[in-house]
């Protein structure tokens, strides 16, 4: 009987140690696989598509007139989406997404707050600053400016000469013989 209790408690301990994370990752992978199968068979509702616009600055790109079929995943504000269509313009990226409710539910259930685990008070100011930094995208633009070059020759040339008195540097001793 003691052996049975020891085995049960060992299994519970190992599950708490890392089994829950493995089970949760398996469930998320299964939800992703199921959603990808539905998308590949076009079994999603076109009316439930969500359009996401991402501002960008890509002046050298050719604009796409129509949406192209692509597949991938994106997570915005704790909600998971699978994108099915994509379109580029010079200033905006348009992504048509299908909400993945099952994965969103699994991801939200796995979030562990430090305050709940360790009874540590959380600082609201640091949370607000992190949210502000996450929501802004910084796309630096390289701007070059070239001065106008004239074809006029320079009026004055400065020639500087340095006179080297002894071009050879004396060594303190003879170099060693070549070893064969």
N, C-alpha and C positions, 0 to 999 in steps of 0.2 A: 504494500500500500504506500509506503514511504517512497518507494522507487517511482511509482506512478505520479505522485504529487511533485516529486523532483523533476520529472520529465515535463509535466504540464507547466510548472513554473519556469523551467528553462526555455520552453517554447515561447511562453509569454514574454520573458525577458528578451530573447533574441528578436521577437517581433517588434517589441518596443524600441529596441536598439537600432534596427535598420529595416525591419520588415515592412513597417508602415510606409516608409519612403519608397521602397521597391514596389509595393502594392499600388501606391498612388501613381507612380510613374507608369506602371503597366496600364492602369485605367486610363490615364491621359493618352498614352500611345494607342490604345484601343479606340478611344473616342476620335482621335485624329485619323486613324485608318478608316473608321466608319464614315466620317465626313468626307474624306477624299474619295471613297467609293461612290458616295452619293453625287459628288460634284463631277466625277469622271463620267457618270451615266446621265448627267444633266437632270437629276431628280431634285433640284432645289427650286424654290419658288422665285421667279424673276422679280416679282413685286416686293419680295423681302430683302432685296439687295440694298446695301447701304453704300453711299458714295462718300469716299474720304478724299479730301483735297489736301495735298501737302505742298506748301509753297517752297519753291526752289528757284535757283537762278542758273540755268544752263543755256547760255546764249548760242553755243555751237551745235546744239542738237536739232535734228530734223523733227518737226512736229508730226505727231500721228493724228490722222483724221478720225480713225475709228478705234474702238477698243480692241485689244488683242487678248486672246484667251491665254491666261497664265494661271499657275497655281502656286499657292504659298500660304503662309500664315502671318498674322499680325496681331498684336495685343495693344489695345488702346484703352486707357482708364479702367483697368481691371476687367475688361471684356475681351474675349478671344474671337477673332474673325478668321475666316479662310477667304482669301481673295481669289476671284475667278477671272476678272478682266482688269486691264491696265491700259492707260493712255498717257503719253508724254506731251507736254507743250514746253515752250521755252521758259515759262515762269511757274508752272504748276504740274504736279503729278496727280492724276486721277486714278483712284483704285476703287473698283466695285467689289464689295465684300458680302459674304454670307455669314450671319452670326452663328457661332458655334456654342450653343447654350450648354451642352453637356460638358465641354472642356472648361467653360467659364465657371460652372458650378464646382468642378473638381479643383480648379486652381484656387478659387476663393476659399474652399474648405481647407486647403493646405497652408494658408497664410497664418503664421504664428506671430503674435505681437509680443515684443519683449516685456511689455508691462504685465501681460497675463502670465508669462512664464516665470519671470524673476521678481515680480512685484517692484520693478524699477519705475519711478515716475518718468514719463516721457516729456520731453521739452517740445512744446507746441511751436516755438519759433523755428527750431531746426527742421521740423516737419514741413512747415510752410515754405521755408527757403528751398528745401529739396524739391517740393512740388513746383515751385516757380522755375527752377533751373531745368527740370525735366520737360516743361511745357514749351520752352523756347528753343528754337533751332537757330544756330548761328552758321550762316553760309557766307564765309568771306569771299569777296570778289577781288581778283587780281586786276588792277588797273595800271596800265603802262602808258606813259606819255613820252613822246620822242620830240626833241628839239629840232627845229628846222636847221638843216645844214646848208650853208651857203657855199657857192663854188668859188668864192674869192680867195686868192692865195693870201697867206699870212704876210704882213708887211715887214716884220722883223723876225730874224732868226737869231737865236742865242746859241752859240757854239761854246761848249765847255770842254776843255781838254785837261786831262790829268797826266802828269808825266811820272812814269814809273822809272826810278833810278836803277834798281837792280831787279830784273825779273826772276832771277833764280833764288831759291831759298836754300841756304846752306844747311846740311844735316849734320848732327853732331858726330856721327860715325858711319862706317860703311854698312850697307844693307846686308842681311845674312845671305849665305849661299843657298842656292836652290837645292832642296833635298830630293834625291831621286829614289 
